[in-house]
Amino acid sequence: MLVSLCVLALSACAGTAPASPSASATSKPAGSVAPAASSTSAGKPAGSAAASGLTPVKVAFSQVTAGSAPTYVAMDQGFFAKHGLDVSIVQVAGPQEVPALTADDIQIGAVGGNELVDADLAGASLVMVASSSNYPLFSLNAAKSIAEPKQLAGKTIGITSAGSSSEAVAKIFLHHFGLDGQAKLQPSGQIQAVLAGLENGTLTSAVLSPPSTELAAKQGFPELINGPTLGEPMVHGGMAVTRDYLKAHPDIVKEALQGYLEGWQFLADPANEAASVQSLVKWTKTDQNVAEESYKYIYPVWSGSKTPRIDPKAIANILDVVSTNPKAKSAKPEDFIANSILNSIAK
């Protein structure tokens, strides 16, 4: 299933040297920014003209993970600046991104599919305009004493937080193996804290994403379940905006998607592996070997199809398995996604 996933090759960039990052782009590696989205680009509201002539936009990511690589690469290779945007990247924990978007503290968020669905069912007005993957970019790593998924029954599984993508993935994994409700899900904070729980023995299994999956394996907690190859569609996350922002600034959203798409395409080109790995080293703060393994883990997603469109089936699984809101039963996947912009720019 993994090989059937996402990416576009843009002829304008294929075979050319990487573009230099714009000097005006604010590029801050993960971990250097506090969760508050207002911590960068103070006084530069989206839509106003920056001194550079570029339009300032705040883009958030939630966890230090290789799943955000298209955004990292778009920054490092200057793709956002190429399309007229002065992008600042900030870290905002997953459940906090919805209020940050609603308050316009950030303009584009890397919201998990389940977080967006639950928010909209509760009355928010968000829409996902691109995916990071239509399959969960998570694995479940466990102590060697747990040899098969059935042994997770009665155990505690570490996740980042209630309502997060890692909780959604845990539910998808348990459902797949007929273990609905048979394991306790333990919120542990940022993904680094989940990994620490494995290392210090407070957890025997945990839902992790690269590079944490590789780090856990090196610490003696091998992968028990691989999300991309399990075959259960679920929108891992993607670029989300409020419908009001999309209506007011359609051109900004389109240009941001252009940059994101070119970052995706850059990752899909094997000739760019070295530069892509260096972006992962920088943003995920891992060593070369771990970054290379993370790149290999997700590469089939970036190379497998033409664009990061959102698969309605990957939203349907959230509505059927993950969401506890009674409105989910009558909701349609198309209520939460907008592929039209990508369709208009993808050739």
C-alpha positions as CSV (number, residue, x, y, z in Angstrom):
1,M,0.0,0.0,0.0
2,L,2.8,2.4,0.9
3,V,4.1,2.4,-2.6
4,S,0.8,3.6,-3.9
5,L,1.0,7.0,-2.1
6,C,1.8,10.6,-3.0
7,V,3.9,13.1,-5.0
8,L,4.3,15.4,-8.0
9,A,7.2,15.9,-10.4
10,L,7.2,19.5,-11.6
11,S,9.2,19.8,-14.8
12,A,10.3,23.4,-13.9
13,C,12.4,22.1,-11.0
14,A,13.3,18.6,-12.2
15,G,17.0,18.1,-12.9
16,T,17.9,21.6,-11.8
17,A,20.2,22.7,-8.9
18,P,18.4,23.4,-5.7
19,A,17.3,27.0,-5.3
20,S,19.0,29.1,-2.6
21,P,16.8,29.9,0.4
22,S,15.6,33.4,0.5
23,A,17.4,35.6,3.0
24,S,14.0,37.0,4.1
25,A,12.6,33.7,5.0
26,T,12.6,33.0,8.8
27,S,14.0,29.5,9.1
28,K,14.0,28.2,12.7
29,P,14.8,24.6,13.3
30,A,12.4,22.5,15.4
31,G,12.9,22.9,19.1
32,S,14.0,26.6,18.8
33,V,10.5,27.9,18.8
34,A,8.1,27.8,21.8
35,P,4.7,26.3,21.2
36,A,3.1,29.8,21.1
37,A,2.6,30.7,17.4
38,S,3.1,34.4,18.1
39,S,6.8,33.8,19.0
40,T,8.0,34.7,15.6
41,S,7.3,37.4,13.0
42,A,5.7,39.7,15.6
43,G,4.1,42.7,14.0
44,K,3.9,41.2,10.5
45,P,0.2,40.2,10.0
46,A,-0.5,37.8,7.1
47,G,-1.4,39.6,4.0
48,S,0.6,42.8,4.6
49,A,3.6,43.7,2.5
50,A,6.9,42.7,4.2
51,A,10.0,45.0,3.7
52,S,11.3,42.4,1.3
53,G,8.2,42.7,-0.9
54,L,7.2,39.2,0.2
55,T,3.9,38.4,2.0
56,P,4.5,37.2,5.6
57,V,2.7,33.9,6.5
58,K,3.0,31.8,9.6
59,V,3.0,28.0,9.0
60,A,2.9,25.6,12.0
61,F,4.1,22.1,12.5
62,S,3.0,20.1,15.5
63,Q,5.6,17.4,16.3
64,V,9.3,17.1,15.5
65,T,8.8,14.5,12.8
66,A,10.0,13.7,9.2
67,G,6.3,13.8,8.2
68,S,6.7,17.6,7.9
69,A,9.6,17.3,5.4
70,P,7.8,19.0,2.5
71,T,7.5,22.1,4.6
72,Y,11.1,21.9,5.8
73,V,12.4,21.5,2.3
74,A,10.2,24.2,0.9
75,M,11.8,26.5,3.4
76,D,15.4,25.3,2.9
77,Q,15.2,25.4,-0.9
78,G,13.5,28.8,-1.1
79,F,10.3,27.5,-2.7
80,F,7.9,29.6,-0.5
81,A,10.0,32.7,-1.2
82,K,9.9,31.8,-4.9
83,H,6.2,32.2,-4.8
84,G,6.2,35.5,-3.0
85,L,5.9,34.4,0.6
86,D,8.0,35.3,3.6
87,V,7.2,32.1,5.7
88,S,7.9,31.8,9.4
89,I,7.7,28.2,10.7
90,V,6.6,27.8,14.3
91,Q,5.8,24.7,16.4
92,V,2.4,24.4,17.9
93,A,1.2,21.2,19.6
94,G,-1.5,19.4,17.5
95,P,-4.6,20.1,19.7
96,Q,-3.5,23.8,20.0
97,E,-3.4,24.4,16.3
98,V,-7.1,24.7,15.8
99,P,-7.5,27.6,18.2
100,A,-4.3,29.2,16.8
101,L,-5.7,29.0,13.3
102,T,-9.1,30.4,14.5
103,A,-7.4,33.3,16.2
104,D,-5.2,33.9,13.1
105,D,-2.0,33.4,15.3
106,I,-1.0,31.1,12.5
107,Q,-2.4,31.1,8.9
108,I,-1.6,27.5,7.9
109,G,-1.4,24.6,10.3
110,A,-0.2,21.0,10.0
111,V,-3.4,19.7,11.6
112,G,-4.0,16.0,12.0
113,G,-6.9,14.6,10.0
114,N,-8.8,13.5,13.2
115,E,-8.1,16.9,14.9
116,L,-9.6,18.7,11.9
117,V,-12.6,16.4,11.7
118,D,-13.4,16.7,15.4
119,A,-13.0,20.5,15.4
120,D,-15.3,20.9,12.4
121,L,-17.9,18.6,13.9
122,A,-17.8,20.7,17.1
123,G,-18.5,23.9,15.1
124,A,-15.1,25.1,13.8
125,S,-14.7,26.0,10.1
126,L,-11.4,24.5,8.9
127,V,-10.6,22.8,5.7
128,M,-7.6,20.7,4.7
129,V,-6.0,21.7,1.4
130,A,-3.1,19.2,1.1
131,S,-2.1,16.0,2.9
132,S,1.2,14.9,4.4
133,S,0.1,11.3,3.8
134,N,-3.1,9.5,3.3
135,Y,-1.7,6.7,5.4
136,P,-0.5,7.1,9.0
137,L,3.2,7.9,9.1
138,F,3.4,6.3,12.5
139,S,4.7,2.9,13.8
140,L,4.0,1.2,17.1
141,N,7.3,0.2,18.8
142,A,7.2,-2.2,21.7
143,A,9.4,-4.0,24.1
144,K,10.7,-7.3,22.8
145,S,8.5,-9.2,25.2
146,I,5.5,-8.1,23.0
147,A,6.0,-10.3,20.0
148,E,2.6,-9.8,18.2
149,P,-0.1,-7.1,18.2
150,K,-2.6,-9.3,20.1
151,Q,-0.3,-9.0,23.1
152,L,-1.2,-5.3,23.4
153,A,-4.5,-6.2,25.0
154,G,-4.4,-5.0,28.6
155,K,-1.2,-3.0,28.0
156,T,-0.6,0.8,28.1
157,I,0.3,2.4,24.8
158,G,2.1,5.8,24.9
159,I,0.7,8.6,22.7
160,T,1.4,12.3,22.6
161,S,-2.0,13.7,23.8
162,A,-5.7,13.0,23.8
163,G,-7.2,14.1,20.5
164,S,-3.9,14.0,18.7
165,S,-3.0,12.1,15.5
166,S,-1.0,9.6,17.6
167,E,-4.2,8.7,19.5
168,A,-6.1,8.3,16.3
169,V,-3.5,6.0,14.9
170,A,-3.5,3.9,18.1
171,K,-7.3,3.5,17.6
172,I,-6.8,2.5,14.0
173,F,-4.1,0.0,14.9
174,L,-6.2,-1.6,17.7
175,H,-9.3,-1.7,15.4
176,H,-7.3,-3.4,12.7
177,F,-6.3,-6.2,15.1
178,G,-9.8,-6.5,16.7
179,L,-8.6,-4.9,20.0
180,D,-11.0,-1.9,20.2
181,G,-10.9,-0.6,23.7
182,Q,-8.7,-3.3,25.0
183,A,-5.6,-1.2,25.7
184,K,-5.1,2.0,27.7
185,L,-3.8,5.0,25.8
186,Q,-1.4,7.1,27.9
187,P,-0.9,10.8,26.9
188,S,2.8,11.6,27.5
189,G,3.4,15.0,25.9
190,Q,5.7,15.8,23.0
191,I,6.9,12.8,21.0
192,Q,10.3,13.1,22.6
193,A,8.6,12.4,26.0
194,V,6.8,9.4,24.5
195,L,10.2,8.0,23.4
196,A,11.6,8.8,26.9
197,G,8.8,6.7,28.4
198,L,9.9,3.7,26.5
199,E,13.5,4.3,27.4
200,N,12.9,4.7,31.1
201,G,10.5,1.8,31.4
202,T,7.3,3.6,32.2
203,L,5.9,2.5,28.8
204,T,6.2,-0.9,27.1
205,S,4.8,0.3,23.7
206,A,4.3,3.6,22.0
207,V,3.0,5.2,18.8
208,L,6.0,7.0,17.2
209,S,6.9,8.7,13.9
210,P,10.2,9.0,12.3
211,P,12.9,9.8,13.4
212,S,11.6,8.6,16.8
213,T,10.8,5.2,15.4
214,E,14.4,4.7,14.4
215,L,15.7,5.9,17.8
216,A,13.3,3.5,19.6
217,A,14.5,0.6,17.6
218,K,18.1,1.5,18.4
219,Q,17.2,1.5,22.1
220,G,15.8,-2.1,21.9
221,F,12.1,-1.4,21.1
222,P,11.6,-2.8,17.6
223,E,8.8,-1.9,15.3
224,L,5.7,-4.0,15.9
225,I,3.2,-2.3,13.6
226,N,4.1,-0.2,10.5
227,G,1.4,2.4,9.7
228,P,2.2,3.0,6.1
229,T,2.2,-0.7,5.1
230,L,-0.7,-1.8,7.3
231,G,-3.2,-0.8,4.6
232,E,-5.5,1.3,6.8
233,P,-6.1,4.7,5.2
234,M,-6.0,7.7,7.5
235,V,-5.0,11.2,6.8
236,H,-1.9,11.6,8.9
237,G,-2.1,15.3,8.7
238,G,-1.8,18.1,6.1
239,M,-2.0,21.8,5.4
240,A,-5.2,23.3,6.9
241,V,-6.6,26.8,6.9
242,T,-9.8,28.4,8.1
243,R,-12.5,28.7,5.5
244,D,-12.6,32.5,6.2
245,Y,-8.9,32.8,5.5
246,L,-9.2,30.8,2.3
247,K,-12.0,33.1,1.2
248,A,-10.2,36.3,2.1
249,H,-6.7,35.2,0.8
250,P,-7.1,32.5,-1.9
251,D,-3.9,33.7,-3.7
252,I,-1.8,33.3,-0.6
253,V,-3.1,29.8,0.0
254,K,-2.4,28.9,-3.6
255,E,1.1,30.2,-3.5
256,A,1.8,28.4,-0.2
257,L,0.5,25.2,-1.9
258,Q,2.8,25.8,-4.8
259,G,5.8,25.9,-2.5
260,Y,4.6,22.9,-0.5
261,L,4.1,21.0,-3.8
262,E,7.6,21.8,-5.0
263,G,9.0,20.7,-1.6
264,W,7.1,17.4,-2.1
265,Q,8.4,17.0,-5.6
266,F,12.0,17.8,-4.5
267,L,11.7,14.9,-1.9
268,A,10.4,12.6,-4.6
269,D,13.4,13.0,-6.8
270,P,16.1,10.5,-5.7
271,A,18.7,12.9,-7.1
272,N,17.8,15.2,-4.2
273,E,18.3,12.6,-1.4
274,A,21.4,14.1,0.1
275,A,19.8,17.6,0.4
276,S,16.6,16.1,1.7
277,V,18.4,14.2,4.4
278,Q,20.2,17.3,5.4
279,S,16.9,19.1,5.9
280,L,15.8,16.3,8.1
281,V,19.0,16.5,10.1
282,K,18.5,20.2,10.6
283,W,14.8,20.3,11.5
284,T,14.4,17.0,13.4
285,K,17.8,17.5,15.2
286,T,19.0,13.9,14.5
287,D,22.2,12.4,13.2
288,Q,22.8,11.5,9.6
289,N,22.0,7.8,9.9
290,V,18.7,8.4,11.7
291,A,17.7,11.0,9.1
292,E,18.6,8.7,6.2
293,E,16.4,6.0,7.7
294,S,13.5,8.5,8.2
295,Y,13.8,9.5,4.6
296,K,13.7,5.9,3.4
297,Y,10.6,5.3,5.6
298,I,8.6,8.0,4.0
299,Y,10.1,8.2,0.5
300,P,7.5,5.9,-1.1
301,V,4.8,8.4,0.1
302,W,6.5,11.3,-1.7
303,S,7.3,9.3,-4.9
304,G,4.2,7.2,-5.1
305,S,1.6,9.5,-6.8
306,K,1.4,12.9,-8.5
307,T,0.2,15.2,-5.8
308,P,-0.5,15.4,-2.0
309,R,-4.3,15.4,-2.6
310,I,-6.4,14.2,0.3
311,D,-8.0,10.8,-0.2
312,P,-11.7,10.9,0.9
313,K,-11.3,7.3,2.1
314,A,-8.6,8.4,4.5
315,I,-11.1,10.8,6.0
316,A,-13.9,8.2,6.0
317,N,-11.8,5.9,8.2
318,I,-11.5,8.7,10.8
319,L,-15.3,9.2,10.7
320,D,-15.9,5.5,11.1
321,V,-13.2,4.4,13.5
322,V,-11.7,7.4,15.3
323,S,-14.3,10.1,16.0
324,T,-16.6,9.8,19.0
325,N,-18.8,12.7,17.9
326,P,-22.3,11.4,17.0
327,K,-22.4,13.8,14.1
328,A,-19.6,11.7,12.4
329,K,-22.0,9.0,11.3
330,S,-23.9,11.4,9.0
331,A,-20.9,13.5,7.9
332,K,-19.3,13.1,4.5
333,P,-15.5,13.1,3.8
334,E,-15.9,15.9,1.3
335,D,-17.1,18.2,4.0
336,F,-13.6,18.5,5.4
337,I,-11.3,18.7,2.4
338,A,-10.7,21.0,-0.6
339,N,-8.6,19.4,-3.3
340,S,-9.6,22.0,-5.9
341,I,-6.6,24.2,-5.4
342,L,-4.1,21.4,-5.9
343,N,-6.1,20.3,-8.9
344,S,-5.7,23.7,-10.4
345,I,-1.9,23.9,-10.0
346,A,-0.9,20.3,-10.6
347,K,-0.2,19.4,-14.2
